[in-house]
Amino acid sequence: MPIYYVSKVLNGAEGHYTPIEKMALALVVTARRLRPYFLSYPIGVKMNMPLKQTLGKPNTSGRLVKWAVELSEYNISYLPRTTTKA
């Protein structure tokens, strides 16, 4: 259940990021804005992209490595997003 809304307009270069990079950027921006909460509580992130595996790869791009290091200080659990049938 969402408890907070964070918004960011992508600048020119950020608009050209791949979908997985946009997802990582969203998580980094959220972690920066909600830092006290991320440091105090375990965080569960539901997503339909393999962000944990992408951030853990040794051959990732420079910005993803930077973001992975930044996110490593938080207790984040990456959970698969399940499909809800109507």
C-alpha positions in Angstrom: 0.0 0.0 0.0 1.6 3.3 -1.0 2.0 5.8 1.8 3.8 8.6 0.1 4.0 10.3 -3.3 7.3 11.4 -4.8 7.4 13.1 -8.2 10.3 14.2 -10.5 10.4 15.6 -14.0 13.0 13.9 -16.1 15.5 16.3 -17.7 16.6 15.8 -21.4 19.2 13.1 -20.8 17.1 11.2 -18.2 14.3 10.9 -20.7 16.6 8.7 -22.9 17.4 6.2 -20.1 16.3 2.6 -20.6 13.3 1.5 -18.6 15.4 -0.3 -16.0 17.6 2.8 -15.5 14.4 4.9 -15.1 13.2 2.5 -12.4 16.6 2.7 -10.6 16.5 6.5 -10.9 13.0 6.5 -9.3 14.2 4.4 -6.4 17.3 6.6 -5.9 15.3 9.8 -5.9 12.8 8.3 -3.5 15.6 7.1 -1.2 17.1 10.5 -1.2 13.9 12.3 -0.3 12.8 9.8 2.3 16.3 9.0 3.7 15.2 9.1 7.4 12.6 6.5 6.7 14.8 4.3 4.5 17.4 4.3 7.3 14.9 3.5 10.0 12.8 0.8 8.5 13.2 -2.2 6.1 11.8 -1.2 2.7 10.0 -3.6 0.3 10.1 -2.6 -3.4 7.6 -4.4 -5.7 8.6 -4.2 -9.3 8.2 -6.2 -12.5 11.9 -5.6 -13.6 15.0 -7.4 -12.4 16.5 -4.3 -10.8 18.3 -6.3 -8.0 20.1 -8.4 -10.6 20.9 -5.4 -12.8 22.4 -3.4 -10.0 24.5 -6.4 -8.9 26.1 -7.1 -12.2 29.8 -6.2 -12.4 29.6 -4.9 -16.0 26.9 -2.3 -15.4 27.2 1.3 -16.6 28.8 4.0 -14.4 25.6 5.6 -13.2 24.0 2.2 -12.3 27.1 1.3 -10.2 26.9 4.7 -8.5 23.3 4.2 -7.7 23.9 0.6 -6.5 26.5 1.9 -4.0 24.1 4.6 -2.9 21.2 2.1 -2.4 23.4 -0.5 -0.6 23.3 1.5 2.6 19.5 0.8 3.0 17.7 -2.4 3.9 15.8 -2.8 0.7 14.0 -6.0 -0.3 13.3 -6.3 -4.0 10.0 -8.2 -4.4 8.4 -9.5 -7.6 5.1 -7.7 -8.5 2.4 -10.3 -8.8 -0.4 -10.0 -11.3 -3.9 -9.4 -10.0 -6.6 -11.2 -11.9 -9.9 -9.4 -12.3 
